Amino acid sequence: MKISLSVFRAALSALILSCVTGLTGCSPGSRSAFPAASSAVSSRGKGPDVYSRAADLYTRGQLNEAGLLLEDLCSDYPDFTAAKLLLGRVKFYSGHFPEAAGLLEQALEEEVNISGSALLVRSLLYELRLEEAEETVDRALEYGPEVPELIYLKALCRLETGKTEEALALLRSAELLMRRQLEIPLELAALYGRYGLYDEASGILERYRGMAGGTPLEESLALLQRKVNEKKARPP
């Protein structure tokens, strides 16, 4: 099936944002895939529409407006876990760490969510609730043992309790895992190049050049960059 260049560009951009820009979900002002409306509200009234509006406001950095919608939504639909998770994220990025922790704790009692767990750990660390933070990250690591941010947060917990050697080992492990994940952006750059989106391909390769240094992917990145440059240089 033939697709338009604009559709392809939009689809790849969405994929990049959801797979590459962060392991903990998106921060305000960026776009990422949000959880779908839960079954508790999917067929009831305005819940899903309000959630979508709140998610859109959040991605545009309008935290106060998003928070107001989500507070009403959580009040009307107390079982709407995705709304609690997003409201917890809003509270965190607004600097209200105790409120963020409370909301995230509630949501995580209802479902496993790695990004929510990571944000809860950060909230607890800000509140110096070190034992709870480490217990939370340990539970999350049972479900995501190779998630670099969780390992990084475990390292922070170890640092806060004076276990510097353990923390250093964990940080090295997290770095190695992050480097392994470079395969995703390289695959995306290759796709961009295949469809003639050379500037986008070059942008990805430039962003990840430093991270690939000293890894087996360094040569692959350089080879891909040469191919993209050669194709760009060809007359249309």
Secondary structure, DSSP 8 states (H G I E B T S, - for coil): ----HHHHHHHHHHHHHHHTS-SS---TTS--------TTTTTSTTHHHHHHHHHHHHHTT-HHHHHHHHHHHHHH-TT-HHHHHHHHHHHHHTT-HHHHHHHHHHHHHHS--HHHHHHHHHHHHHTT-HHHHHHHHHHHHHH-TT-HHHHHHHHHHHHHTT-HHHHHHHHHHHHHHHHHTTHHHHHHHHHHHHTT-HHHHHHHHHHHHHHHTTSTHHHHHHHHHHHHHHHHHS--
